[in-house]
């Protein structure tokens, strides 16, 4: 059986859950991410980038966020889970995307990516940097520079610096292992 939740307004699929038993994994995590991406694209979710994934019981759950003008809009989140035995959709949750998605009028950052680096702890190596939109309490959003960093022990972090004020907004611990990635 499959359970589907449809939005009353617009008739858009909000959530879906399949109770099909999943067999042995035949697909890699990379193939599972690509299968999830193709499923989303067929359902009209384009301009999406995978953020993180987690594998459990031969099901890969991938978080995708909308990309606008090269920046990742984390509030516009879609979660898609695919069975690693055949790449079929096991679950789907577009509640974040449907609640938050809009074409944003993002201001030009007042703080450059180089200027924002000064708010990143000096004892870490910056692995990547990207312009993002992150959610805040109260359903607000902040345009930030996102820095993926690593300390001398190999622990990874995400540091968010406000692109308008230059103030550090958030730091998350990035946990990665063979089953995927999570932020804490």
N, C-alpha and C positions, 0 to 999 in steps of 0.2 A: 504493500500500500504506500501511496504517496500523499502527503498532506500539503496543501497549497493555501497560503493566505493571500488574498487579493485585496488591494486598496479599494475602498468604496468609491473614492473619488478617482476617476481615470481608469479604473480597472487594471492597474499595474500589479504584477506579481511582487509582493512584499517579501514573502518568505516561502521556502519549499523544503520539505524534509522527506527523504525516502527511507523506508525501513528495510530495504533489500540487504541481505547478508552479503558481505564482501569477501571474496576469495583471496588467494595468495596474490601478493603484489607482483605485477608483471611490468609496471611502469616505474621509472625513476622519479625522484622528486622533480627534476627539471621537466620531464615529460608530463608530469601531473600538473605543474604550473602552466605549461603550454595548453594542455587540455582545458583547464579552467579558463584561461584567457580566451580561447576560441568559443567556449560556451557563452561567456559574457558578451563577446562581440556579436554572436548570432542573436542575442537578446537585446542588442542596441546599446550596450555599455561599451563605448569606444573611448579612446584617449584615457585608458586606465593603466596604472603601473602597479605591479605587485610590490608590496612592502615586505611582508613577512609571511612565513608559512609554518605549519606544524603538522607533523604526521603522527597518527595514532590509529592502531588497528587497521592498517592498510588503507586509510582514508587520509588524503592530504587536504587540509583547510588552508586556503590562501586568502590573505587580505589584499584587496586592490583599492587604490585611491585614484581619484580623478586628477588628471594633469591639465593645467591651464597655463598657456604661455610658458611652458617649461617648468613651472612650479607645481609641486605636489600638494593637493588639497586634501589633507587627512580627514576632515569632517565628512567628505563625500566617499564613505567607505562601503564597499561591497565585499561580503565574505562568500566564497564559493568553495565547496568541498567536493572533491572528486574521488571516486573509487580507484585505487591503484591497480585493480585487477583488469579493468576494461576502460577506464577514463570517463565513466558515466558520472553524471551529476548526482551527488548524494544529498547535498543541502545547499541552500542559497539564502542569503539574508541581505537585502538591499535597504533595510530600515534606515541606516545612517545616511546613505546616498539620497534616498527619497525625502528624508527630513531636511537635509542640508544643501542639496545640490542647487547651484545657480551659477550663471556666468558672473563672476565677480569683477568688480572694477577695482583692481588692485593698484594702490598708489605706487609710484616709483619708490623703491627703497631709499630712505634718507641716509642709511648706513650701508656702506659698501661691504661686500663679502670680506675684504681685507680688514676693514675697520672693525667688523664684528668679531673677527678672530681674536682680538684682544680680550674678549670676555670668555674665551675658552681656556681652561686651566693650562698652564705652561708645561706641566709635566706629562702631557699626553701627545701622541702623534695624531695629526688629523689625517684620516683616510679618505674622506670625501666631504663635499659641501654642496648644498642645494638650497634653493629658495623654496619655502613651504608655507602653507597655511595650516595652523594648528587650532584645535578647539580649546576653549577656556570654559571655566565655570559660568553658568548663566547663559549658555548657548551663544557666546560671543566667539570671535575668531581673531587671531593675531597672525600677521605676516611675519615670518621668521626666517633666519638663516639656520639651516640644520647642518650640524657637523657630526659626522661619525668619527669617533676617536678611539684610540687604543692606548692603554697604559703599558708600562714596562713589563707587567705580568701577563699581558695578552688579553686583559679584560676590556671589552668594548663598551662604549657609551654613546649616547646621542645627546648632544648639547644644542639647545634652541636659544638663539639670540634674536630679540625683537629687531626687525629690519627698519623700524621707524625711530625707535628710541635708543637702540644699542644696548638695552638692558638684557641680562640673561633671564630667560623665562622659565625654562625647565631643563632638567637633566634626567635621562633615563638610563638604566642599566640595560645592556643588550645581552640577553642570554642566548647562546647558540650551542647546539649539539647536533648529533646525527638525526634527531627527529624534527629539527627546524629552529626557528628564531622567535623569541618573545621579548617584549620590553617590560621592565618593572620600574 
